């Protein structure tokens, strides 16, 4: 009888462990992009037309685990072209930038804000992000290097 009682206690304990643990909690691993970067953003406006125009600017880019910040570098000689933005990102074999919002009061062209899914190439401390956005009317290329 004592063996049966001990067997039941162990069985109940094992069942409680098996069914008591939450199975719907998913913890994402940290991104390998985390850090501060410096580089150039280039946007080709009218990418799908016969008369595209190109704008580019030096930027600072910061990645945390799943959030990013892009700051355009304004110089005394040149006006700032791009908005300072923040948003979320996800990496797989591509980079998806989403939920972007402007974090400065500068008047800029919101269609130039990189949002969407882009190809990403990582080589040691350099990252290149590129692809079309805005239904193919704009091409963005971001070449940044980790500081």
C-alpha positions in Angstrom: 0.0 0.0 0.0 2.9 2.4 0.8 4.4 1.7 -2.6 1.1 2.4 -4.3 0.7 5.7 -2.4 4.3 6.7 -3.2 3.7 5.8 -6.9 0.6 8.0 -7.0 2.4 10.9 -5.4 5.2 10.7 -8.0 2.7 10.3 -10.9 0.7 13.3 -9.7 3.8 15.4 -9.4 5.0 14.4 -12.9 1.6 15.1 -14.4 1.5 18.5 -12.6 4.8 19.4 -14.1 3.8 18.3 -17.6 0.5 20.1 -17.7 1.2 23.0 -15.4 3.9 24.6 -17.6 2.8 27.3 -20.0 3.3 26.3 -23.6 2.2 29.5 -25.3 5.0 31.7 -24.0 7.5 32.4 -26.8 10.7 34.3 -26.0 12.4 35.8 -29.0 16.2 35.5 -29.0 18.0 38.8 -29.1 18.9 40.2 -32.6 22.5 40.1 -33.8 22.0 43.7 -35.1 22.0 45.3 -31.7 24.4 48.3 -31.6 25.1 51.7 -33.0 25.9 52.2 -36.7 26.9 55.1 -38.9 26.5 55.3 -42.7 24.5 56.5 -45.7 20.9 56.2 -46.7 20.0 56.6 -50.4 16.4 56.8 -51.7 15.6 56.8 -55.4 12.3 58.5 -55.8 10.3 57.6 -58.9 12.2 54.3 -59.1 9.5 52.9 -61.4 9.5 55.9 -63.8 11.8 57.1 -66.5 12.9 60.2 -64.5 14.0 59.0 -61.1 15.7 61.4 -58.6 18.1 60.4 -55.9 18.5 61.8 -52.4 21.0 60.7 -49.8 22.3 61.6 -46.4 24.6 60.5 -43.6 22.8 58.8 -40.8 23.2 57.3 -37.3 21.3 54.1 -36.8 20.7 52.3 -33.5 19.3 48.8 -33.1 18.1 47.5 -29.8 16.6 44.0 -29.5 13.5 44.7 -31.6 13.4 48.5 -32.0 15.4 50.9 -34.2 16.2 54.6 -34.4 17.5 56.5 -37.4 18.9 60.0 -37.0 19.8 62.0 -40.1 23.0 64.1 -39.7 22.3 67.7 -40.3 25.4 69.8 -41.1 25.6 73.6 -41.1 26.2 73.6 -44.8 23.4 71.2 -45.8 19.8 71.0 -44.8 18.5 67.8 -43.3 16.7 65.7 -45.9 15.4 62.7 -43.9 13.2 62.5 -40.9 14.5 61.1 -37.6 12.5 58.0 -37.1 11.9 55.1 -34.7 10.1 51.8 -35.3 10.2 48.1 -34.8 12.1 45.5 -36.8 12.3 41.8 -37.3 15.1 39.8 -38.9 14.8 36.5 -40.7 16.6 36.1 -44.0 15.3 39.6 -44.7 14.7 42.7 -42.5 11.2 44.0 -41.9 10.9 47.6 -40.6 7.4 48.5 -39.3 5.5 50.7 -37.0 7.6 53.7 -37.9 7.0 57.2 -36.5 8.8 60.5 -36.8 10.6 61.6 -33.7 11.6 65.2 -34.7 9.6 68.3 -35.8 11.5 68.6 -39.1 9.3 68.8 -42.2 10.3 65.9 -44.3 8.9 63.6 -47.0 7.2 60.8 -45.1 7.3 58.5 -48.2 11.1 58.4 -47.8 10.8 56.7 -44.4 12.0 53.1 -44.9 9.2 50.8 -44.1 8.6 47.3 -45.4 10.6 44.1 -46.0 14.1 44.5 -47.4 17.1 42.3 -48.3 19.9 42.4 -45.7 23.5 41.6 -46.2 25.8 41.4 -43.1 29.6 41.3 -43.5 31.5 41.5 -40.2 30.6 44.9 -38.9 28.9 46.2 -42.0 25.2 46.0 -42.9 23.5 46.7 -46.2 19.8 47.0 -46.4 18.0 47.5 -49.8 14.8 47.1 -51.6 11.7 48.7 -53.0 9.1 50.4 -50.9 5.9 52.4 -51.4 4.4 50.0 -54.0 7.7 50.0 -56.0 7.9 53.8 -56.5 10.9 54.1 -54.3 14.1 52.2 -53.8 16.0 52.5 -50.6 19.6 51.5 -49.9 21.1 51.8 -46.4 24.8 51.1 -46.0 25.9 51.3 -42.3 28.9 50.2 -40.3 28.9 49.3 -36.6 30.8 51.8 -34.4 
